Amino acid sequence: MPTTHPGDNDTPESGLVQVREIMGPAQEEACFWLQLLQSQFPLSEQVPAGSILRSIQAKGRGEALNSHFLTAHHPENGEPLGMAWLQIEPTVETAALWYLAVAPGKEGQGYGSSLLTQLCRRTFNEEHCRLMVMEVETAVKGPGPDTEHPQEALRQIDQRNRFYMQRHGALQLTGISYTQQVGDQAPIPMDLLVIFDPALPPLSPEETFTRLKTVFGDSLEQRDTLHLSSTLPNQT
């Protein structure tokens, strides 16, 4: 569900953003994180705020060690710029990037790309995962029926996914069917992009699928021959 913008393809002039982890609900970053969740993601993709708060409370008790609720800040003045939710599955050395967003008015300035770079470093260098997975909207299937400007939405989806693939080396796992469902919301077919640890050889499509099944369970099924593609279906 990441929502970085295609303009985020340049490193900010001030350098990499600072990343802070929320360790309890009393931190002011927790309020900022929830505000971005509600403003930057459609309702169908929002985990209920109460569930998020319970997880953050668990962090404050020293629990939920594999869930990381993170905020990005300007490296000089500390201004909050973005948020992310990174879930580590240590048994399969896999990380799931559930959310990634930049604050309104801060798009296109490189902050989203900088935050994703930091998340990759944490995933591969500190958590020792082999891959990070992102669920993304697909321009082939299109946005939801309630989208106000569907053609513009399609363009943004396509451009955003190309950004992940071209700028950050993400690959699309094809030959699968994946459906995202949040709470009581209707299920949404989505695509899966993976970023591998660049210091190690990439996993095979079959091994990648096996690891992702641990993360997504029955929401992920194999439909055809598995491939890891560096191009989108409609890319020429």
N, C-alpha and C positions, 0 to 999 in steps of 0.2 A: 503493500500500500504506500510505498514512498511517493512523495509529490514534489521532488525537486524539479526545477525548471530548466529547460534547455539552455537558457542564458547563463546557467551556472557552470560554464565550461572553462572559466579562467580563475586562477588563484587570486584571492583578494590581494589588493596592493599591500595591505597591512600584514599579510602572512596567514598562516593557518589559524582557524578559529580555536578557541579554548573549549574543551569539553569537560563538563562537570556532571557527576552522577548524583541523582536524587536518592538520598538514603533515608528519608522520612517525610511524612506529610507536612511537617512544620516548615520545611525549606520553602522559601518564596519561589524557587524554580518549579515546584510542584504545580503551583497555580498557573504559571506561564505555560508549562507543558500541557496541562488540560485545556487551556484556552486555545492553543494551537490545534490540539486534537479536534476540538469542536468547530473551529473556524476553517480549517484547511482540508478536512476530509468529509465526504458525504456521509449522511447518517447511516447508510447501509454498511459503511466500513468502520464505524466507530465502536470500539469496545466500550461498554457502559462505563461512565466515569466512576461509579461505585466500585466496579471490579478493579479498575486501575488503582483507586485509592487503597483498596484492601491489599493489593500487591505491594504498594509503596509502604503501607504500614508494616507488612511482613518484612520488608527490607529493614525497617527501623528496629525490628526485633532480631535481626541477624538471620532471617530466613529468606526464601526466594533468591538464593545466591546466584542463580543463573539468569535472572531477569535484570536487565540494566536499563533504567529510565534515565536518559541523558539529555542535557541541554547544551547548545553551542553558544558561545559568547565571543564578542569582539575582543581580540587579543590585547587591545590597548585600553579601552574604556569599560570593558566588561558588559556592554549592552547585550541582552539576550537576543539571539538571532534565529535559533532553530531548535528542533527537538528530534529525538529518535528513541526507538524501543528496540533493543537488541536482546535476543533470547539465545542462550548458549545450550546446545545439547551435547555435553561432553562425551557421552558414550559413543557417539557417531562422529565426533569432531566436526560438528556442523553448527553454524549460526543462522538464525532466522532474523532478518531485519523486518520487523512488523510495521514500523512507522519511520518515516523520515520526512521532515517538512521544514521549510523556511518561513519566517514570520512575514505577514503581509507588508509590502513595501520594501522588502529586502531581497526580492527575487532578482535574478540576473546579475548578481554582483560577486558570484563565485563562492558564496557561503555554503550552499548545498553541496557543491563538489568538494569543498574543503572538509565539510563534516563527514561525507562519505569516505574520503581518504583516511581520516582519523579512525573511523569505524573499521575500515579494512585493516589498518595497522593493529588495532586492538584485537580484532578477531584472529589474525594470523600470528602476530608476534607475541601477544600476551595470553590469549586463550588457546592458542595452538590448534585452531580449527583448520580443516582442509578446505572448507568452502563456506561461503555466505550465500543464502538464498533470499530472493525478494519476490513477492507476488505482485504482478503488475497488470494493469488493464491492457486489453489487446485492441489494437486498431482494426483488426480483421473482424472481430465480433461486434465491435462498436461499444459506445457508452450506453448507459441505462436508458430506458424509455422516457424518463422524466427529464433528460438533459435538454436544457433550453436551446442551445445552439449545437446540434449534433455534429455538423461538419467541422466546426472549429474545435470541438472536443476531440474528434478523431485525429485532427492534425496535431493537437497538443500531445495526445497519447503516443502517437507514432514518433514524434520528435523527442519526447521524453525518453522513450524506450531506446531509441537510437543513441541518445546521450549516454545512457548507462553502458551500452555495448561498445560504443566507439571511444568514449573517454575513460571508462573504468574497466574495460575488458570483460564485461558480462557476456555470458553465453545463454542462449535460450534452450531449455530442455524441451524437445519436441517428441511427438509420438505418445503424448500423455493427455489425460483429461484431468483438470484440477478445478474444483469448485470451492470458492471461499464462502463461508457463512459465519456471520457475526451475530451472536445472540439470537433473537427471534426474527431477524431480517431475512429476506428471501435470498437463497443462494445465488452467487454470481460466478460464472465461468471466468477464469483468469489464466494468465500465463505465468510461468516461473522462469526467472533469470538467476543464474548462479555466477558468482565470482570466486575463482580458485586462488589459493595461496600462490602468488607468482614465483615464490622461491622453490616450489615443488612441481613435479609433473602433474598435469590435470588428471582427474579421475576419469574412468571410462563412463559412458552414458549409463551403463547398467549399474555400476557402483554408485554413481550419483543418484540414480532413481532409488536404489535400496536405502541409502541414507535419508533421502527426502521422505520416504514412506514412514520412517520413524518420527519425523516431524509432523507430517500432515495426515497420516493414517488413511482411513477409507476415503478421505476427500481427494486423494490422488490415486489415479488408476493408469495402467499402461493400455494404450489403444492401438499402437502400431510400433514399428521399429523405432527404437530410441536413438536420438541424435542430440548432439550439442552443437548448436548452430551459432555462427557469429553474425548472421544476417537475419532480418525479419522476413516473414513470408512474402511481403509485398515489396521488398527492397530489390532494386535492380543494380 
